[in-house]
Amino acid sequence: MRRIPPVVLGLFAVINTVRGAIHAFAPDGGAHSIAGLDLSAGTRTILSLFAAVGLHQLVMAGFQAFVLVFRRDLVIIALGLQTAETALGLVNLYFYRTFPIVVPGQVFNLALLVVLAATLGLAWAGSRRRASPPAAAPSETIG
């Protein structure tokens, strides 16, 4: 069970690398080719915003890779950041600044949030068990 949180964090590093590269470097940032958004109005603005999101995802992936390679003690923090970012992204996609169509990221990120929340809970529970002092040895009775 202890290996699940680092594995999930590693998967998110890969997911962020792929999403980030698409958003930052694809000609349309995936806005039309993947999400189906109409780019006829404000194309440069939309592409710039997609690139900014993609570059952020690449930075997050770099941080997650750093944690996995050099600082495993920060796995809970990295998972917590990813969980918060995913949750707030979903609030934006569904309630705040919604798109005129359902984009693939909406459903995909709902599934990812469930995985993240479960993994964060597992990592948190595991860290609390490891932080607990060991049970004292039972005292011997002299009979």
N, C-alpha and C positions, 0 to 999 in steps of 0.2 A: 504493500500500500504506500510506503514511503516514496516509491519511484514514480507514482502517478503524477504528482504535481510538477516535478521537473520535466517529465515527458510532455504533459499538456503545455507547459510553458514553451518547450521546444517547438511544439506544433504551432503555437501562436507566433513564435519568431519566424517560422516559415510562412505562415499565412500573411503576417504583416509584410514580409519581404515581397511576396508575390503581389498582394494588393497594392502595396506602396509603389512597386515598380510599374505596375499597370497605370495607376493613377498619375504617377509622376512623369512617365516616359512614353506611354502610348499616344499616338497622334491626337486622339480625342479623350484621353484620360480614362477611357472606358465609359464616358458619360453617354455616348450614343451607341457605340458598338456593343456594350454589355448592358447598360441600364436602360437604353431606349429613350433617353431624354432628348427633347427637341433642342438642338443647338442653333437654330436660326436666329434667335435673339440673344444677345449677350454672350456670344461664343467665347470671346477672349476672357471674359470674367469667369465663366463657368470652367473653362480649361485651367485658368490660373488657380481657382479654388480647388479643383480636383488635384492639381499638382501639389498644392500646399498640403492637402490631406495625405497624399502619397508620400511626400517627403517626411511628414510626421510619422507615418507608419514605418518608414525605413529607419528612422531614428529609434522608434520603439523596438523594432526588431533587433537593432544593434545593442540596445540596452538589455533586452532579454537574452541575447546570445552571450553578452558579457556576464550576466548573472549565472547562466548555466555553466560557463567555462571557469569563471574566476571567483564568484561569490554566491555559492549555493545557499548561504544563509539569508540571502535577499529574495528567495523564491516567493515567499508570501507577499512581500511588498510588490514585486513585479506582477504577480497574479492579481493583487488588489488594484493596482493601477490599470491593468488591462480590463478587469471587471468593471471598474468605474467608467472607463472610457467607452466600453461597449454599451453599458446601461444608459449613459447620457446620450450616446449616439442614437440609441433606439428611441429615447424620449424625443430627440430632435426629429427623427424620421417619422414617428407616428403622431406626435402631438404638437410640436413647436413650429418648426419650419419644414413642413411636409412637401414632398414632391407631388406633382400632379398625377403621377402614376406610381404603381408599386414597383420599386427597384429590387434587384436580386439581393442587395445587401440587407434589406429589411428582414426577410425570412431567414437568411443565412445567419445574421447577427442574433436573431432570437434564439436559434439553436446554440450558437456559440455562447450566449449569455448563460444558458442552462448548464453547459459544460463548465464554464468558468466558475459559476457560483458553487457548483458541487465540488469542483477541484479546490477552490479556495477554502470551503468548509472542511474538506478532508485535510488539507495542509495545515489549517489552523488547529484542528483537533489533534493532529499528529504532533505539532509543535508544543501544544499544551501538555500532552502526555510525556514528551521528552523533557520538558521543563519541570515537571513534578519531581519532588525529591523521592528517592526510592523508599519503599516501605521499610520500616525498621524491622530488624530480625526479631522474631518472637523471643521473649525472655525464657530462659530455661528455669524450670522449677526444681528446687532441690527437695527431694522426697524422702 
